[in-house]
Amino acid sequence: MVALPSQLHVFVRDWLSGNNILLRGEHGNVLIDTGYEKHVPLTLALVASRVGLDGDVLSLVVNTHCHSDHMGGNAALQRAYGCRIAVPVGEALLVDAWDTHALLIDEAGQRAERFRADELLHAGTTASWGGLEWQLLAAPGHDMGALVFYEPRHRILVSGDALWEDGFGFVMPREIDPSALPATRATLDMIAALDVATVIPGHGEPFADCRAALDRAYRRLAALEADSARGARHAAKVLLMFNLLDRERIPLATLPAHVERTRLLRDFNDRYFHRSPADYAAWLVDELCRAGAAAIVDGELVPRPRGT
């Protein structure tokens, strides 16, 4: 366990919902990231719980970036508390237009409820949340408009999907977005220059050894830089696994149609794998099952609980 300031609480979620970080303060309570739409009832319950707001109000929701697993509860929290929502300036036009293609909602076969952004977050500025002064830092790569938040007094980094204890969020191969891998390296270099005692990632438990996490992230990045198809394979598996966690079960008979209509999965196949939809679906199923992430039960693909 890592030590955190008393006014900061992390609701550690899972791989379908990003972590929620509550910062309580006399000038208003702030929540960083709100999870996935499917998990909205749990998000609302956690935020309202005794270790959450405990009857208090929520003033502001802040997003590290606007992928569906980090902003899927925005609209529900805005309705429940009348709170304002702040998004990175690089995402604002997409949110305002509700461009579900550019936000990778339709493209990835995901879902999110439309919300209204009230404030913009600019890299290079500071914000006072929970009585702490946070530096807003650009962190492109996994999401080109993403920010991370650094609090120098306690040396805390809220890293979103820019750095996990074992890697980072999937990054588009260079043939699809030539800027993504170089941006990811620049983001890791930026984080490496910070004095970090505790990292609060977008997924997984907070951790203390930032240097070891960076070392693992650099190794993963180097592998992706050396082999674009490897990055595409990883991203395809991540996307299908996210769909599976959302739906809880997918009949095997429907998977060829699923990978064909899910734009990103289809694009990866067209560019890198050149398989028929049936072969592509069967290969992805085999990969997820061999990794222990999924299993076939009664003709359906289902997630395997961790540890089984």
C-alpha positions in Angstrom: 0.0 0.0 0.0 1.2 3.5 -0.8 0.5 6.5 1.5 -1.7 9.3 0.0 -2.9 12.6 1.5 -6.1 12.2 3.6 -8.2 14.2 1.2 -7.4 11.9 -1.8 -9.1 8.6 -2.3 -8.7 6.2 -5.2 -11.5 3.9 -6.2 -9.5 1.2 -7.9 -11.8 -0.2 -10.7 -10.9 -2.8 -13.4 -10.1 -3.0 -17.1 -13.5 -1.9 -18.3 -13.7 1.2 -16.0 -10.7 3.4 -15.3 -9.9 4.3 -11.7 -11.8 7.1 -10.1 -9.8 9.6 -7.9 -11.7 11.8 -5.5 -10.1 14.9 -4.1 -12.1 16.5 -1.2 -11.5 20.2 -0.4 -13.2 23.1 1.3 -13.5 24.9 -2.0 -15.2 21.9 -3.8 -14.8 18.2 -4.3 -13.3 17.0 -7.6 -13.4 13.6 -9.2 -10.8 12.6 -11.8 -12.2 10.1 -14.4 -15.6 8.4 -14.1 -15.3 4.8 -15.6 -17.4 3.1 -18.3 -21.1 3.5 -19.0 -21.9 -0.1 -18.1 -20.6 0.5 -14.5 -22.4 3.8 -13.9 -24.5 2.5 -11.0 -21.4 1.3 -9.2 -19.6 4.5 -9.9 -22.4 6.5 -8.4 -22.5 4.3 -5.4 -18.8 4.5 -4.8 -18.7 8.3 -5.1 -21.6 8.7 -2.7 -20.3 6.2 -0.2 -18.8 6.9 3.3 -15.3 6.9 1.9 -16.5 9.1 -0.9 -18.7 12.2 -0.7 -20.7 10.9 2.3 -23.5 13.3 1.7 -21.4 16.1 0.3 -21.6 17.6 -3.2 -19.4 17.1 -6.2 -18.3 20.3 -7.8 -16.2 19.2 -10.7 -15.4 16.1 -12.9 -12.0 16.1 -14.6 -10.9 13.7 -17.3 -7.3 12.7 -18.1 -8.6 11.9 -21.6 -11.9 11.1 -23.2 -11.8 7.4 -24.0 -15.1 5.7 -23.0 -13.6 3.9 -20.0 -12.6 7.2 -18.4 -15.6 9.4 -19.2 -18.5 7.0 -19.4 -19.9 8.2 -16.1 -19.6 11.9 -16.8 -23.2 12.4 -17.9 -24.7 10.5 -15.0 -22.6 12.4 -12.4 -23.5 15.7 -14.1 -27.2 14.8 -13.7 -26.8 13.6 -10.1 -24.8 16.5 -8.8 -25.1 19.3 -11.2 -21.3 19.4 -11.4 -19.2 21.0 -14.1 -17.0 18.9 -16.3 -13.5 19.7 -17.5 -11.8 18.0 -20.4 -8.4 18.4 -22.0 -8.5 21.1 -24.6 -7.3 18.7 -27.3 -10.5 16.6 -26.8 -13.0 19.5 -26.4 -14.1 19.9 -30.1 -14.7 16.1 -30.3 -16.8 16.1 -27.2 -18.7 19.2 -28.2 -19.5 17.7 -31.6 -19.9 14.3 -30.0 -17.7 12.8 -32.7 -18.1 9.1 -31.7 -15.7 8.1 -34.5 -12.8 10.3 -33.5 -13.5 9.5 -29.8 -13.1 5.8 -30.7 -16.5 4.9 -29.4 -18.1 3.6 -32.6 -14.7 2.7 -34.1 -14.0 0.3 -31.2 -17.5 -1.1 -30.7 -17.9 0.7 -27.3 -20.5 3.1 -25.8 -20.8 6.3 -23.9 -23.5 8.7 -23.0 -23.1 12.2 -24.4 -22.1 14.9 -21.9 -21.5 18.6 -21.8 -18.0 19.9 -21.2 -17.9 23.2 -19.3 -14.2 23.8 -18.8 -11.0 23.2 -20.7 -7.8 21.9 -19.3 -4.6 23.3 -20.8 -1.1 21.7 -20.5 1.4 23.9 -18.8 -1.2 25.3 -16.3 -1.9 24.4 -12.7 -5.1 23.6 -10.9 -6.0 23.6 -7.2 -8.0 20.4 -6.5 -8.5 19.0 -3.0 -6.2 21.7 -1.5 -3.3 20.5 -3.6 -1.6 22.2 -6.5 -1.6 20.1 -9.6 0.5 20.6 -12.7 -1.3 19.7 -15.9 1.1 18.1 -18.4 0.6 16.9 -22.0 0.8 13.2 -22.3 0.0 12.2 -25.9 0.5 8.7 -27.3 -2.3 6.3 -26.2 -4.6 9.3 -26.6 -3.1 12.3 -28.5 -5.0 14.8 -26.4 -4.4 13.2 -23.0 -3.0 15.0 -19.9 -1.4 13.7 -16.7 -1.6 15.5 -13.4 1.5 16.0 -11.1 1.5 17.2 -7.5 5.1 18.1 -6.6 4.6 18.5 -2.8 3.7 14.9 -2.3 5.3 13.8 -5.6 2.1 12.2 -6.9 1.5 11.5 -10.5 -2.1 10.8 -11.8 -0.9 9.1 -15.0 -4.2 8.0 -16.7 -3.2 5.5 -19.4 0.1 7.1 -20.1 1.9 4.8 -17.6 0.7 1.7 -15.7 2.7 -0.5 -13.4 3.2 -2.8 -16.3 3.0 -0.8 -19.5 0.5 1.7 -20.8 -2.7 1.9 -22.9 -2.5 0.5 -26.4 -0.9 2.8 -29.0 -1.8 3.0 -32.7 0.8 1.4 -35.0 2.8 3.9 -37.1 1.0 3.0 -40.3 -2.3 4.2 -38.8 -1.0 7.1 -36.8 2.7 8.0 -37.5 2.8 10.4 -34.5 1.6 8.0 -31.8 4.7 6.0 -31.0 7.1 9.1 -31.0 4.6 10.9 -28.8 4.5 7.9 -26.4 8.3 8.0 -26.1 8.2 11.8 -25.5 5.6 11.3 -22.8 7.6 8.6 -21.0 10.7 10.9 -21.2 8.6 13.7 -19.6 7.5 11.4 -16.8 11.0 10.2 -16.3 12.1 13.7 -15.6 9.6 14.2 -12.8 10.4 13.4 -9.1 7.6 10.8 -8.5 7.0 9.0 -5.3 3.5 7.6 -6.1 1.8 6.8 -9.4 -2.0 6.6 -9.6 -2.6 4.9 -12.9 -5.8 4.8 -14.9 -6.0 1.0 -14.3 -4.5 -1.0 -11.4 -3.4 -0.2 -7.9 -1.4 2.9 -7.1 2.3 2.0 -6.9 5.6 3.5 -5.7 8.3 2.3 -8.0 7.9 4.7 -11.0 11.4 3.9 -12.3 10.7 0.2 -12.6 7.4 0.9 -14.3 9.2 3.2 -16.7 11.8 0.6 -17.5 9.0 -1.9 -18.4 7.2 0.7 -20.4 10.3 1.6 -22.4 10.9 -2.1 -23.2 7.3 -2.5 -24.4 7.6 0.7 -26.5 10.8 -0.5 -28.1 9.1 -3.7 -29.1 6.2 -1.9 -30.7 8.6 0.5 -32.5 10.5 -2.5 -33.9 7.4 -4.4 -35.1 4.2 -2.6 -36.2 2.3 -5.9 -36.5 3.0 -6.7 -32.9 1.3 -3.5 -31.9 -1.6 -4.3 -34.1 -2.0 -7.8 -32.6 -1.9 -6.4 -29.1 -4.4 -3.7 -29.9 -6.8 -6.1 -31.6 -6.8 -8.4 -28.6 -7.3 -5.5 -26.2 -10.2 -4.2 -28.2 -12.0 -7.6 -28.4 -11.4 -8.2 -24.7 -12.9 -4.8 -23.9 -16.0 -5.7 -26.0 -16.2 -9.1 -24.2 -16.0 -7.5 -20.8 -18.8 -5.1 -21.8 -21.1 -7.8 -23.2 -20.0 -10.5 -20.8 -20.5 -13.2 -23.4 -20.3 -13.3 -27.2 -21.6 -16.3 -29.2 -18.7 -17.7 -31.3 -21.1 -17.8 -34.3 -21.4 -14.0 -34.2 -17.7 -13.2 -33.8 -16.9 -13.0 -37.6 -19.6 -10.4 -38.1 -18.4 -8.6 -34.9 -14.8 -8.2 -36.1 -16.0 -7.2 -39.5 -18.3 -4.4 -38.3 -16.0 -3.1 -35.6 -14.0 -0.5 -37.6 -10.7 -0.7 -35.8 -10.7 -4.5 -35.7 -11.5 -4.5 -39.4 -8.8 -2.0 -40.2 -6.1 -4.0 -38.3 -7.1 -7.1 -40.3 -7.1 -5.3 -43.6 -3.7 -3.7 -43.0 -1.7 -6.4 -41.1 -3.3 -9.8 -41.0 -5.3 -10.4 -44.3 -7.5 -13.1 -42.8 -11.1 -13.9 -43.6 -13.4 -12.7 -40.9 -14.0 -16.2 -39.7 -10.2 -17.0 -39.5 -9.5 -13.6 -37.9 -12.2 -14.2 -35.2 -10.9 -17.7 -34.5 -7.4 -16.5 -34.2 -8.4 -13.7 -31.7 -10.4 -16.2 -29.7 -7.4 -18.6 -29.6 -5.1 -15.8 -28.5 -7.4 -14.7 -25.6 -8.0 -18.3 -24.4 -4.3 -19.2 -24.5 -3.5 -16.0 -22.5 -6.0 -17.1 -19.9 -8.2 -14.0 -20.4 -11.2 -15.8 -21.9 -12.7 -19.2 -22.2 -15.3 -21.0 -24.5 -18.4 -22.1 -22.6 -21.4 -23.6 -24.4 -20.4 -22.1 -27.7 -19.8 -18.6 -26.3 -16.7 -16.6 -25.5 -16.7 -15.5 -21.9 -14.2 -13.6 -19.7 -12.2 -15.7 -17.3 -12.0 -14.3 -13.8 -8.4 -13.3 -12.8 -6.7 -16.0 -10.9 -8.6 -18.9 -12.4 
